[in-house]
Amino acid sequence: MQVRSLVLFPLAVLPAWLHAQTTPQPPEADGGALAPVVITGSSSADRRWRGSATVDVVDGRELRDGQLQINLSEGLARVPGLVIRNRENYAQDLQVSIRGYGARSTFGVRGVRLFVDGIPASAPDGSGQAANFPLGSAERIEVVRGPFSALYGASSGGAILLYTEDGGRPGEIRAGVAAGANGLWRFSTQATGQTGTTDAPGWSYTLDVGKFATDGARPQSAAHRSTANARLSRAHDGGRTTLVFNRQSAFALDPQGLSRAQFDANPEQTAPQPILFNTRKSVSQTQAGLAWDQALGNGHKVELMSYAGQRRVIQFQSIPPGNQNPVTSPGNSGGVIDLDRDYWGFNARWRLQREWNGGQLDLSAGLAGDRQTDLRRGYQNFTGPAATPTALGVLGALRRDETNRATTLDPYVRASWQKEDWTLEGGLRRVNARYVSSDTFLSNGDQSGRVKFDGYLPVVGVRWQLAPRLQAFASVGRGLETPTLNEAAYRSDGGAGLNTALNASRSTSAEIGLRGRNAAGLWNATLFDIRTRDEIVSAGTIDGRATFANGGSTKRQGLELSAEYGMGSVTLSSAYTYLRARYGSGTASIPAGNRMPGLPEHQLFAQLAWAPALVSGIGGVFTLEARHTGSVFANDANTRTTALAEKHTLLGIGARFEQTTGAWTWREFVRIDNLTDRKHVGSVIVNDGNSRFFEPGQGRSLSAGVELTRRF
């Protein structure tokens, strides 16, 4: 499969490339540029075609049409360099990595920054949850890879930015319901529109409310989640004001992973420990943000953004009572996590755009700051003596009580000079991060501590227009990834207090590539190289509790290919990623040359979509897709007998239909995933201390849904 995919992919791309070079095209007002892709946050506006940054854009219809609209993994498989693995465990969220950044995460998103409408969806310490993304109202998602992602700040090996639909005229209301395997269902409704009149427009609005629930594919894996999202925006003379609100509440049982023997015997089972301790997690989060920009004249502009939020997490783990004995293990934090988080941040930027020396000059400078305060308590997950507990999976005695704070304050600059045939751009960000822990549980000693991380992140890139429909690009830069407060919260030696020995990892990355386009489609080919020292790696996960350490130097080298080509009623979309990720220097526990865990070397996505002409008033699209994932090691030791998830290929088919009558539109879909019912590992728990590495993937599954839209 690996060799075949490497051979066939260039053949699929070649027709589009040849056609792009030989077919004359009419001139365009922008000199051949694609529609602008606006990158918000701490970088300037950019164009996908003209810029040197690597940006992929997935349209909102691709995220919604024919999809359950529950997980990002449904619609982003077509992006090369991005790995999103569905754990089938909603207590731990998706496993997301970009060019290897974030693969260490045993829960949530690490090493990749998340944004919704320019407002950070990642916490100030770099942790994030993809479950917060409002897929039902998404206008598009942009995925930023490569050196320029460092300008989003520390822990930015990449960035995923969702933009919701902007309400306008005519307005519309959508309501949809979908159902799938294992008792899964989803209901959502969206409303978009604009107040005021056509001559005097007021506020544009987008509202999105949804709920989903599932019984789970395994015992102890049921979950439910409710979300509410709102976006209000209004244009004013030379500027715009945007308000964003998000609310999420979720509850999920945690089935944890399976050992190799358990997975081979029955991948649909759950180990005894999660059931015995009733492992579970509840989350509630509320966030609001405000963005305002104003043109000042003569090319000057001011952009301001602020946000604030609260997050509450209670998690029951399966740590045995014997490990929590206050006499023999005084530093143990217990088997229950109780976390209250308050956070806020801002971004203030000045920008100048004007013609200069025969080209378009774009300068910006700004200051971004964030503050996060975590009140972290730990409790025993049992009552009674540790040797003879009277109840398990309950709230017991207090074992930890501390306040952790993360503060960042980063100045940055960026410049771009764009001419007809080339673009030169660069930027610099100064990272200043401070972590402080104040211990108030003093019976085992004062474990207060502090640590700081800082560094300069420069990046420079260039684009050359080689032909009207062909261009080359290259960039190089440095990055810095700080540990999250969760990663620094627990020490691998079992002691209490902040893990102050955990350092930030520092990297140098470079990429070079070609991209082309014509009326039939787009293609892209990119080579990249990333060298990292003090790589943050998992030091082990025992009964749901993860610890982290620095694992020496690493090298990540790879190739990304993607193409989309239309031939009448047929469209072919494909994406291939080769990633060679190895430990360089190694450590006492990690031999040099070992593969980094959690990362497949090969990943391939291919989809064939056919949109035949149906009867009048009815549209239809039929799809056939394949997703190949290479083998993945689950531990640093690369143990083949117990920690290797084999490569697999999954096939899926789908059909969706649309009927419009006046102001009403019906949309329906049906799809079958894992058509051949392939037994496979959906994701891995990196360096699990109990060797229960494997989270089984879904077997053959049927899903269907319907949506009704009314325009007004």
PyMOL commands that set and color helices and strands:
alter all, ss='L'
color gray80, all
select helices_A, chain A and resi 2-22+60-64+72-74+130-132+135-137+147-152+260-265+272-276+321-324+485-488
alter helices_A, ss='H'
color red, helices_A
select strands_A, chain A and resi 54-59+82-85+95-98+113-116+119-120+138-145+158-164+172-180+184-196+201-214+223-236+239-253+280-297+300-316+336-356+359-379+382-383+391-392+398-418+422-439+449-467+470-481+505-518+521-533+536-542+545-550+554-567+570-583+602-610+618-629+632-633+644-645+648-661+664-673+681-684+694-696+701-711
alter strands_A, ss='S'
color yellow, strands_A
deselect
rebuild
show_as cartoon
